[in-house]
Amino acid sequence: MILIIDDDNAVAISLLLLLRQEGFEAQTASSPSEAIQFVQNSKPELIILDMNFSIETSGEQGLKLLEQILKIHATVPVILITGWATIDLAVKGMKAGAKDFVSKPWSNTQLLQSIRTILSLSQTKTQSISRKKLNEKYYFDNIIGEDPKLLQVLETVGRVSTTDASVLIMGESGTGKELIAEAIHYSSHRQKKSFVKVNLGGISTSLFESEMFGHKRGAFTDAKADRAGRFELAHKGTIFLDEIGELELSNQVKLLRVLQDKTFEVLGSSQTRTVDVRVVSATNRDLEKMVAEGTFREDLFYRINLITVKVPALRERPGDIPLLADFFVNNLKVIYNRPELTISKRAKQWLQTQPLPGNIRQLKNLVERTVLVTQKDILEVEDFSLQPGVSTTVQPVVKQPETGIMTLEEMEIQLIRKALDFHKHRIARVARSLGLSRSALYRRLEKYNIPYDAES
């Protein structure tokens, strides 16, 4: 049962008919007292709550009623709706416990999408599930590990992926946040549409609007042709906003509008465009602390984190280190044509004792570097401990490579070239053998200016 609380009879009837046409059971309440009486007698699955019940437009009446409702049923999901919407009011409502905020006149499609998403999330019961069953149900092929902390994350990711909820992925650098974002997209109903990745930390303030929303020819000096922005490219699909904590305050305002209203203008055009995208964000920074310090907008924070996923650091799941090390070595077997390559049991145990502050990325580099500099088929502790930045007696520290040893970039270039040659430039196979997504491989090919067959 969905409860509609609105004193405007026309609005209430309109919403009632819409919901019933979509197969929902719904009921209306025209005043706060009627609404309170209803929720005291039964618990609705979801509530659509108007923010004003008089000539006032402050929204305080709605906020007060929201507080009263949540005192009776703390877990009932509430969507706020008003014709006098302000960002400040939205933030107040979300902080008070509302799940979403919709402005009048509303979009039926967006409202129904929000309702279905919230109901799906609130009705799903957490249950223990094996890694095998998770793999059968969701797209988790590229995520390695069986630690309970990781499985808990994957359970959440699986449930969230079937909805259109905005997701904020938090975790240290190198923990695999991009892989989690890909899993959300490819496990969703949007999987056949575009998955567009944007590194917000790499976009300058002056180019932000052009990159995100596109531009028309002549919009600025170097705009010699029309260009589609990232949001347009992600239409009907998913946009992954990586390193969102690095975004300048001036650009946070511009991003908020498209996330709030699903509309934007191409630079150089006055025409408003509507976009349908699933938003997944990621950061290794403490956004709540940044909000308190005034360096990250509170309204944007509440818009992007309907669901928050915290990816555990590798040191929090040391049991997965041997699995990851074996995964990397198995890829390198193919690239270097060394079928007998393996890691000794003692070396795996030793790897589990290492702090690895760079997480999975550091482990991958350590394994690749060790394979490159040793000719032995069985990798031992001594082979790993000889690498720069690793010691068997002290905590690993970051330092410059020793003279005569390749830099990480040089090593990565060599690995990619060898993989391209071995797999005859079949990009999908190359990416899989390197443990990368296709888009991540393309980025590296462009970064290092490595020639490849674009048609493969």
GULUMZA-686694 format. One record per residue (C-alpha): residue in three letters; x, y, z. Coordinates in steps of 0.1 Angstrom, whole numbers, padded with zeros to 4 digits, always signed. Layout:
! GULUMZA-686694
ALAXYZ...
//
This chain:
! GULUMZA-686694
MET+0000+0000+0000ILE+0013+0034-0010LEU-0001+0064+0010ILE-0004+0097-0008ILE-0006+0127+0016ASP-0016+0159-0002ASP-0043+0185+0006ASP-0048+0193-0031ASN-0075+0170-0043ALA-0066+0172-0079VAL-0030+0163-0072ALA-0040+0134-0049ILE-0064+0120-0074SER-0039+0123-0103LEU-0013+0104-0083LEU-0038+0078-0072LEU-0049+0071-0107LEU-0013+0069-0119LEU-0003+0044-0093ARG-0033+0022-0097GLN-0028+0022-0135GLU+0008+0009-0128GLY-0006-0019-0106PHE+0001-0003-0072GLU-0024-0003-0043ALA-0028+0033-0031GLN-0047+0054-0006THR-0049+0091+0000ALA-0049+0113+0031SER-0057+0151+0028SER-0044+0164+0061PRO-0016+0157+0087SER-0041+0144+0112GLU-0057+0120+0087ALA-0022+0108+0077ILE-0011+0102+0113GLN-0043+0082+0120PHE-0036+0061+0089VAL+0000+0052+0098GLN-0009+0045+0134ASN-0033+0018+0122SER-0012+0003+0095LYS+0023+0006+0079PRO+0024+0017+0043GLU+0050+0003+0020LEU+0059+0038+0009ILE+0046+0074+0015ILE+0044+0103-0010LEU+0043+0134+0012ASP+0034+0169+0002MET+0055+0196+0020ASN+0028+0222+0025PHE-0008+0221+0039SER-0017+0258+0040ILE-0007+0290+0022GLU+0028+0286+0037THR+0055+0276+0013SER+0084+0270+0038GLY+0079+0232+0038GLU+0081+0232+0077GLN+0047+0215+0079GLY+0059+0186+0057LEU+0091+0183+0077LYS+0072+0181+0110LEU+0048+0155+0096LEU+0078+0135+0082GLU+0093+0135+0117GLN+0060+0123+0133ILE+0056+0095+0107LEU+0092+0082+0112LYS+0086+0081+0150ILE+0058+0057+0144HIS+0074+0037+0116ALA+0112+0044+0115THR+0118+0023+0083VAL+0089+0034+0061PRO+0104+0050+0029VAL+0091+0086+0022ILE+0092+0106-0011LEU+0087+0143-0006ILE+0068+0163-0032THR+0061+0200-0035GLY+0055+0228-0059TRP+0078+0251-0039ALA+0109+0231-0042THR+0143+0244-0031ILE+0176+0227-0028ASP+0178+0236+0009LEU+0144+0221+0016ALA+0154+0189-0003VAL+0185+0186+0019LYS+0165+0191+0051GLY+0141+0164+0040MET+0168+0139+0031LYS+0187+0146+0064ALA+0154+0141+0083GLY+0150+0106+0067ALA+0133+0110+0033LYS+0145+0088+0005ASP+0139+0111-0024PHE+0125+0146-0033VAL+0103+0153-0063SER+0092+0187-0076LYS+0058+0197-0090PRO+0050+0193-0119TRP+0066+0159-0117SER+0076+0136-0145ASN+0055+0104-0143THR+0084+0083-0156GLN+0109+0097-0130LEU+0084+0094-0101LEU+0075+0058-0110GLN+0112+0050-0114SER+0119+0064-0079ILE+0090+0045-0064ARG+0100+0012-0079THR+0137+0017-0069ILE+0129+0025-0033LEU+0103-0003-0029SER+0128-0028-0044LEU+0155-0018-0020SER+0133-0016+0011GLN+0116-0050+0004THR+0148-0070-0002LYS+0159-0091+0027THR+0195-0096+0034GLN+0205-0133+0033SER+0237-0152+0032ILE+0247-0163-0004SER+0277-0181-0017ARG+0301-0166-0042LYS+0291-0192-0067LYS+0254-0182-0066LEU+0264-0145-0068ASN+0284-0152-0099GLU+0255-0171-0114LYS+0231-0142-0108TYR+0252-0111-0114TYR+0282-0099-0135PHE+0310-0104-0110ASP+0335-0122-0132ASN+0362-0096-0129ILE+0360-0093-0091ILE+0382-0118-0073GLY+0377-0128-0037GLU+0357-0149-0012ASP+0362-0129+0020PRO+0329-0124+0040LYS+0335-0086+0039LEU+0337-0087+0001LEU+0307-0110-0002GLN+0286-0086+0018VAL+0296-0058-0005LEU+0287-0080-0036GLU+0253-0089-0021THR+0245-0052-0017VAL+0258-0045-0052GLY+0237-0073-0067ARG+0205-0060-0050VAL+0212-0024-0059SER+0221-0032-0095THR+0186-0042-0104THR+0173-0008-0095ASP+0180+0027-0108ALA+0193+0040-0074SER+0222+0064-0074VAL+0252+0046-0058LEU+0283+0061-0041ILE+0312+0037-0040MET+0338+0046-0013GLY+0371+0030-0006GLU+0409+0035-0007SER+0428+0038-0040GLY+0434+0005-0057THR+0405-0014-0040GLY+0386-0020-0072LYS+0359+0007-0071GLU+0357+0009-0110LEU+0351-0029-0112ILE+0322-0025-0087ALA+0308+0003-0109GLU+0310-0020-0139ALA+0294-0048-0121ILE+0264-0026-0112HIS+0260-0015-0148TYR+0264-0050-0164SER+0241-0066-0138SER+0213-0040-0145HIS+0186-0037-0171ARG+0208-0010-0187GLN+0236-0035-0195LYS+0231-0033-0233LYS+0234+0005-0232SER+0265+0027-0227PHE+0287+0026-0196VAL+0305+0060-0197LYS+0334+0065-0173VAL+0344+0100-0163ASN+0375+0108-0142LEU+0363+0141-0126GLY+0397+0147-0111GLY+0412+0149-0146ILE+0388+0175-0160SER+0398+0211-0157THR+0373+0237-0145SER+0373+0255-0179LEU+0365+0223-0198PHE+0340+0208-0175GLU+0308+0220-0192SER+0321+0210-0227GLU+0332+0175-0215MET+0301+0168-0195PHE+0273+0184-0215GLY+0289+0188-0250HIS+0293+0219-0271LYS+0281+0234-0304ARG+0304+0244-0332GLY+0317+0280-0325ALA+0307+0279-0288PHE+0343+0289-0280THR+0375+0295-0299ASP+0386+0259-0304ALA+0351+0245-0309LYS+0354+0236-0346ALA+0327+0210-0346ASP+0297+0198-0325ARG+0306+0174-0297ALA+0284+0152-0276GLY+0290+0154-0238ARG+0294+0125-0215PHE+0258+0127-0202GLU+0245+0125-0238LEU+0267+0095-0245ALA+0254+0078-0214HIS+0217+0083-0222LYS+0196+0052-0213GLY+0228+0038-0198THR+0251+0044-0168ILE+0275+0073-0161PHE+0304+0065-0137LEU+0316+0097-0120ASP+0350+0086-0106GLU+0369+0107-0081ILE+0339+0129-0075GLY+0356+0143-0043GLU+0381+0161-0066LEU+0354+0182-0083GLU+0356+0220-0079LEU+0328+0237-0060SER+0319+0258-0091ASN+0314+0226-0111GLN+0295+0208-0083VAL+0266+0232-0089LYS+0265+0224-0126LEU+0266+0187-0119LEU+0238+0189-0093ARG+0214+0204-0118VAL+0216+0175-0142LEU+0214+0150-0114GLN+0184+0168-0098ASP+0163+0176-0129LYS+0178+0152-0155THR+0182+0182-0178PHE+0212+0201-0192GLU+0221+0226-0220VAL+0248+0220-0245LEU+0274+0247-0244GLY+0265+0273-0271SER+0228+0262-0272SER+0198+0275-0252GLN+0178+0244-0258THR+0172+0222-0227ARG+0178+0185-0232THR+0165+0157-0210VAL+0187+0127-0202ASP+0179+0093-0186VAL+0210+0080-0168ARG+0219+0058-0139VAL+0245+0076-0118VAL+0273+0057-0100SER+0300+0078-0082ALA+0332+0069-0065THR+0357+0085-0042ASN+0386+0077-0019ARG+0379+0109+0001ASP+0357+0114+0032LEU+0328+0134+0017GLU+0310+0139+0050LYS+0341+0156+0063MET+0344+0177+0032VAL+0307+0187+0036ALA+0315+0199+0071GLU+0345+0218+0059GLY+0325+0234+0031THR+0345+0219+0002PHE+0317+0196-0010ARG+0281+0206-0014GLU+0257+0190+0010ASP+0229+0189-0015LEU+0251+0171-0040PHE+0262+0146-0014TYR+0226+0136-0006ARG+0218+0134-0043ILE+0245+0109-0051ASN+0243+0085-0021LEU+0209+0069-0020ILE+0230+0038-0015THR+0266+0038-0002VAL+0289+0009-0008LYS+0322+0007+0011VAL+0348-0014-0006PRO+0371-0030+0020ALA+0409-0024+0018LEU+0430-0055+0009ARG+0445-0056+0045GLU+0409-0061+0057ARG+0405-0093+0036PRO+0440-0109+0036GLY+0425-0143+0028ASP+0419-0130-0008ILE+0455-0121-0014PRO+0465-0156-0026LEU+0435-0157-0049LEU+0444-0124-0064ALA+0480-0133-0068ASP+0471-0166-0085PHE+0448-0146-0108PHE+0475-0122-0119VAL+0500-0151-0124ASN+0476-0171-0145ASN+0472-0140-0168LEU+0510-0136-0170LYS+0514-0173-0179VAL+0496-0166-0211ILE+0513-0133-0219TYR+0548-0146-0214ASN+0542-0181-0225ARG+0554-0195-0192PRO+0528-0223-0185GLU+0547-0236-0154LEU+0547-0202-0137THR+0533-0203-0101ILE+0537-0189-0066SER+0549-0210-0037LYS+0527-0216-0007ARG+0552-0199+0015ALA+0553-0168-0007LYS+0515-0166-0007GLN+0515-0167+0031TRP+0542-0140+0032LEU+0521-0118+0008GLN+0493-0120+0033THR+0514-0104+0059GLN+0523-0073+0038PRO+0503-0041+0045LEU+0500-0033+0007PRO+0488+0003+0012GLY+0482+0005-0026ASN+0458-0024-0022ILE+0450-0046-0053ARG+0468-0023-0077GLN+0500-0025-0056LEU+0497-0063-0054LYS+0492-0066-0091ASN+0523-0044-0098LEU+0544-0064-0073VAL+0535-0097-0090GLU+0541-0084-0125ARG+0574-0068-0116THR+0585-0100-0099VAL+0576-0121-0129LEU+0595-0097-0152VAL+0628-0098-0132THR+0630-0135-0123GLN+0634-0164-0147LYS+0622-0190-0122ASP+0589-0207-0127ILE+0582-0210-0089LEU+0582-0175-0073GLU+0595-0175-0037VAL+0595-0149-0009GLU+0630-0139-0018ASP+0619-0130-0054PHE+0592-0107-0041SER+0612-0092-0013LEU+0640-0081-0038GLN+0615-0057-0054PRO+0617-0020-0046GLY+0594-0009-0018VAL+0592-0044-0002SER+0611-0059+0028THR+0607-0090+0048THR+0616-0072+0080VAL+0602-0037+0078GLN+0569-0021+0067PRO+0569-0015+0029VAL+0577+0021+0020VAL+0573+0039-0013LYS+0607+0048-0029GLN+0621+0052-0064PRO+0631+0021-0084GLU+0667+0011-0082THR+0690+0019-0112GLY+0686-0006-0140ILE+0650-0016-0130MET+0620-0006-0151THR+0596+0020-0139LEU+0559+0009-0134GLU+0550+0027-0166GLU+0577+0010-0186MET+0567-0024-0172GLU+0530-0017-0180ILE+0539-0007-0216GLN+0559-0039-0221LEU+0531-0061-0207ILE+0505-0045-0230ARG+0527-0048-0261LYS+0534-0085-0253ALA+0497-0091-0247LEU+0487-0074-0280ASP+0512-0095-0299PHE+0503-0128-0282HIS+0465-0123-0287LYS+0470-0108-0322HIS+0454-0075-0312ARG+0421-0091-0302ILE+0412-0063-0277ALA+0387-0083-0256ARG+0412-0111-0251VAL+0440-0087-0243ALA+0419-0069-0217ARG+0409-0101-0201SER+0444-0115-0199LEU+0456-0082-0182GLY+0427-0082-0158LEU+0414-0049-0173SER+0381-0038-0188ARG+0381-0029-0225SER+0377+0008-0217ALA+0406+0007-0192LEU+0428-0009-0218TYR+0418+0016-0245ARG+0427+0044-0220ARG+0462+0029-0215LEU+0467+0024-0253GLU+0460+0061-0259LYS+0480+0072-0228TYR+0511+0054-0239ASN+0505+0059-0277ILE+0506+0022-0284PRO+0494+0013-0319TYR+0466-0012-0321ASP+0441-0026-0346ALA+0408-0007-0338GLU+0388-0033-0358SER+0399-0063-0337
//
